[in-house]
């Protein structure tokens, strides 16, 4: 499952003019997202704007904006291109959510009925396709370099979804397979968000590379955290344990060992969990298991890796905000 990025925001360390600028730019992003999601009819507009209108902190656009602070001074950056870059990554993310909810047979998205539960799988898929097309249209104005990055990112998203659906090869390492899925389905677009922001600002090649790698690492950590929360939280806006019910392996279940208690819990997880009582029992057992602390330690380790990638960057409010993001990924509970 893709992460709920609205639960984390790295702008808490911004203050004064920088914070005002980012808030104003996020308002512009919001306006353009709604414009881009409009269809030829009111009904299509309602469906394509369903997830966008549900709100969220716009983590990926925010990362585009923050990454742009590591290049030219703000006054020298073409703000229209910057906003377009932020819109591209969010449109791509939202489009993928429509498809993701169909794959998961999800009933809720951000606390509201999912598009597929309201209008059916076919229409949800088509609306996702429409938003992918709109993202492609917007990115074309940024230039061929951006188009290629967007296409490569989209390909990774699809590869990740396919790999998750098929599962690891016979004899393959399930944990390595899972981590590759996380990298492709989630971290790829977060890395592209940071990369786009740095590119629009004319940042040096070294800074672009550092921010891209930061996005990849923190994006992976974010998804690992999200998978833990799927087990531990009842306040995510989704049914807890949806991955368990769908038989999707995640970090907590993959870290279970060969002790008797672990083997018993593995056997329970492998059973039919369609009944709420059975799912609740597995959740209770898993929440009390030491494997949750092991999973959280892995998230913290990757957050430390992300912090290290930021160290060489110029100090300032934007770098502090990205450091804060690393902390929030470790400490978030919903």
N, C-alpha and C positions, 0 to 999 in steps of 0.2 A: 504494500500500500504506500501511496505517496504521503509525504509529511504534511501536517497542518501547520504551514509556516506562519499563520497568523498568531501562533502561540509564542513566538519569539520575535523580538524587535531589537536591533543593535543601535538604536538612536538615543538610548538613555543618557549617554555621555555627551551628546551634543548640546551646546548652549548658545545663547545669543544669536548673532546673525547667521551662523551656520545652521542652527536648528530651524530658524525662520525660513531660510532658503530651502532646506530639505522638505519642510512641511508644505511650502508653496509648490514645490515641484511634484510632491506626491499628489497634491490636489489636481495638478495638470495631468498627471498620469491617470488618475481616476476618471477625469473627464474624457480623455482620449480612449480609455478602455471601453467606456460606455458607448462612445461614438463608433469604435471599431466593431463592437458586438451587435450593432443594429442590423437587422435584416430587411428584406423587402416588404415584409408585412409585420404588423404589430405582434402577431403570434410568434413568428420567428424571433423577433427582438426580445420577447418575453423569455423564450426558452434559452437563447444564446446569452442573455444577460442574467440568467438565474443564479449562477454561482458568483459572478462578478458583483451583483447587487447584494449578495449575502455579506459582503465586506471582508474584513481581514486586515492585517497590518502591512500587507504587500512587501513581504520580506525580500523577494527577488528584485523588484524594482528599487527598493531601498538600498540593496547591495550595489546595484548599478550606480545609484546616486553617490553613495559613499566612496566607491572605488574611483569615481571621477575626480575626487579631491586630491588624488596623488599625481596629477599631471599638471596641465596649465592652470593658471589662476582662473577662478570661476568666471570672471568677466570676459575671458578670452575663449570660453567654451561655447560652441553652438548649442544653445539650450534645446532647440527643437530636435536636434539629432539625439541629444541625451535623453529627452523624454521618449522619443521613438524607440530608443534602445531598451528603455525600461518597460515600455508597452509590449514590445516583442516578447520578452522573457515571460511576462505575466500572462499574456495571451496563450503562449505555448503551455505554460503551467496549467492554466484553467482548462484549456482544451484537453490536456492529458487527464484531468480529473474526471471529465465526462466519461472518457473511455475506462478509466480506472474503476469508477463506480459500477460500470457495466460488468467488468471482469469480476469484481468483488461481490456483485449483486447487493450492493450497499443500499440501505434504506434511508440513511441520513448523510448529509454533507453540511458541516458547519452548523449543526443543530437543526437544520431544516430538511424537509423531504428532498432526497436526491432527484436529479432530473430523470433518471431511468425509472424511479418509483412513481413519478408523476406522469410521464409521457411514454414510457416504454423504452426498451433497450435500443431499438432501431433509431428512434428519433434522437436519443441521447448520443449515439455514435455519430449520426449525421451532424448534429450541432457541434460536437467536438471537431469533426472534419472542417466545418465552416470556420471555426475559430483558428484552427491550424492554417487554413488558407489566408485568413486575415493577417495572421502573424507573418506569413510569407510576403504578403503585399507590403506591410510596413517595413520589414527588414530590407526589402529591395531598394528602398530609398537611401539606405545607409551605405550601400556599395557591395561589390561582389565578395569582398573579404568577409563581410558580416554574413552574407548569404551562405557562404560555404560553412562558416562556423555554425550557423543556425541549422543547416542541413545535417552536418555531422552530429550535432547535439540531438536532433530529432531521431537520427538513426540509432544513436545510443539508447534513447528512451525506448524505442521499439525493440531493440535487441534485449534490453533489460526485461521488458515485459514478456517477450517470448521465452527468455531463459527461465524466468520465474514460473511460467506456465508449464514448461517442459520438465524442469527440475534438473538436478545434476546427472551427468553421465554415469553409467554403471562403473562402479569402482572409484568415482570421483569424490573429492572432498566436499561434503555438503556445506561446511562453513565457508570455504573459499568460494564456492558457487554463490552462496547467499551474499557475500561481500561484493562480488562482481555485479550482482543484480542491483544492490544498493548503489554502487558507484554509477551504474548506467542509468537507472530509473530516477535517481534523486540528485546525486552529487553532480552529474554532468550539467544540468541546467543551472545549478547554483554556481558552478565554476564559470559557466558562460556569462552569467549575470555580472560577476566581478570582472571578467575579461572585457565585456562590452563597455562597462563604465570606464575602465582604465584606457581602453582604445579611443573612445570618444574624446577623452581629455588630452590625448597625445602623450600619455605617460611613456616612459622609456620601456624598451623591450624587457629589461630585467624586472621592472615593476609590474608590467603586464603579466609576466610569467609567475611572479611571486603571488600576485592576487588571484590568478587563475588556480594555482595550486592550493592556495588558501581556501578558495571556494570548494574545490574538490574534497579537501580534508574535512572542513567544517560541515559540508553537505553530507558526507558519510556519517560523521558524528551525530548530526541532526537526525538522520533516519534511524540510526541505532537507538538514539534516545526515544524517538517516536515509537519504535517497536516495544521498548520497555514500558512506555506509558500505556500502550494498548493492553498490557497485562495489569498494570498497577493502578490505573486511574479510572474513575467512574464519571469524570467531568470533561470528556473530550469532545462532546457533541456527536459521538458515534457510539455504537454498542461496544462495550469493552469485550476484548477477547475475539474480535472478528477474525483476526488472522488464525487463531487457534481453531475456530469453528470451520474456517475454510481450508484448514490443513496446510497453511503456509508456514514453513519453518522461519523462525526469526532468531535473533541473537540469544535471548533467554533459553529457548528450547534447544538450540544447537549447542549450547555450552553444558547441557546436562551430561554427566559422565556415566560410568558403569557401576556405580554403587547401587545397592539393592533399592534404595529409595528412589534414585534417579531412574532406574529401569522400570520401576512400578509407575512412576509419573509419566515416563515416555509411553508406556502402554496405555495409560488413560488418555493421553493427548492423541494417540493414534485411533482412538475409538470415535464413534459417531457422536459429535457434540451438538447436534441440532437441538436437543432439549436444553432449555435454560438452566434447569437444576444441575444437569451434568456439567455444563460449561462453568457454572458458578463454583462447583466443587473443584474442578481443575484450576480455575483462577485462584481460588483460596490456597490450594496446595502450592502452586507456583509462586504466588506472592510471598509465601513464608519460606521459600527455599533459598539457600545461600547463592544460588545461581543469579539471582537478581543483583546482588552486590557485585558479583563478578562482571556482569554485563555493564553495570554502571561504571566500574573501574575501567573497562575498555573504552567507554565514551569519554571518560576523563583523560585517558591516555591520548586519544585522538585530538581532543581539545587542546592539550598541551602541544601537540605537533602543529596545530594551526597557529597557536600563539607564537611559536618559534619562527614560523614563516613571516609573521608580521614584524618581528624585531628589527630587521634591516630597513623597514620603511620609515619615511620621515615622521617624526612625532607630531602629535596634534589631536584635535578633537575626533577626527575621523578614525585615526588608528585606535584611539581610546574606545570608540564606539564598537569597533571590530573586536577589540579585546573583551569588551563587555559581552558581546555575542558569545564568545567562547565560554565565558562563565555561565551565561544563561542556558546554554545547551546542556551543561552538566547539571544544573540545579533545577531545571524546569520539571514540573510535576503534572502538567496537563497541556 
